[in-house]
Every structure is written in structure tokens, then in C-alpha cells.
């Protein structure tokens, strides 16, 4: 979700860390454990949403979608303002198996929602209200009946002024038979003028296109 805030204090930040440990079986069932740490404005937003929506609606809004089942959900440090919010849960979902291939998404739990800048033009400034930083780590254990066919390529993308940085590394760990993916999102500005919208829109389009790229597994 994206919320409009009218604050241009760039000393304030929205800070997320996501860790997802996942395992895929030969039938296409993907399951695992997910951990979120939400600090700064991210903490404020998550606490506000959790209190306004209640536990079940909050889980539906953020995580229980696109066929994903959520269990053992915990929302920690709700009333401890000096500590980051921590969220923990187990999940499972079924990925389609087609023509001996499974496409494994790496964007299930990123905490950035959908691309908010799909319109080609805009007539007002974009004010996020805060800088944002998101770091993610994900591992997927590959099932014994499948092998890696293709991995998303490593990416580092920046705007001309380096006010938006996106990077992604993807590798295969033979010892654990797992795909490991790390992503870094750094939005260093909170306010963008109408004249800057074209760059903002193009960067987000490319970034979200990259995020759709799956790991491709082929049956042995």
C-alpha cells in the first residue's frame, strides 16, 4: 500500500527488512517461514493499519492473497514505540506445473505493493512523505525432481541523480540446493516535482518488470 503524506523532512525514513525461507516440493507446493522487521514510518503505518483493520483483515490486506495461506501469524511490539514491529508467519501456496516447468516467483513478500505510477502523465507533485529503504533476503530450496533452467540476472539500476537505487542478486547454492535472492531498494527522496515524474515513472516500470522475473525450474 502507498499512503500520501505531506511531509518533506528527508531525515525521516521508512525502513523494512524481509527474510523468507522457502521450500518447494515436486508437486509445486511452495511453503516456508517469513519474517518482517518494520521501523520508522513503516512501523507507524503497520501499527495504524493493524489497529484500524484488526488482525484478520490486516493479514488479508498484506499477505493472504493470490492463493497464499497464512498460519501462525505474529505481530510483535505493537505497543512498544521504541522498538521496530516484527511480523512472523508460515505460508503455503501452490505453483502451477506446466509442461515439466515450474516458475518460482521471487516477489511474493517484498512489502512494496503494486506499481503506483502506471499513468504516463501526472499533473501534481509526488510526495511520499519520507525516504524509504527496503532490504530483502529470500531462499528457495529446489525439489529433488527439478533442476535450474534459468535464473533472473543480477541487476543494479539507478536514476541519473542516484536518488533511487534498486539492486538484485540471484545465485544457486549447490550445497543447500537452494536459490538465494537479495534485493535492495533505496528511495532517497520523498518529494518529486511534476517535471521529475517521467523519470520516476520509467524507473518504477523497469523495476516492477524486473520483479516479475521468476526462477525457471525444469523437471529432470
Secondary structure, DSSP 8 states (H G I E B T S, - for coil): ---------TT-EEEEEEEEEEEE-TTSEEEEEEEEEEEEHHHHHHHHHHHHH-HHHHHHHHTS-TT-EEEEEEEE-TT-TTS-EEEEEEEEEE--EETTEEEE-S-SS-S--S-S--SS--SS-EE-SSEEEEEEEEEEE--TTEEEEE----EEEE-TTSSEEEEEEEEEETTTTEEEEEEEEEE--SEE-GGGHHHHHHHHHHHHHHHT--EEEEE-
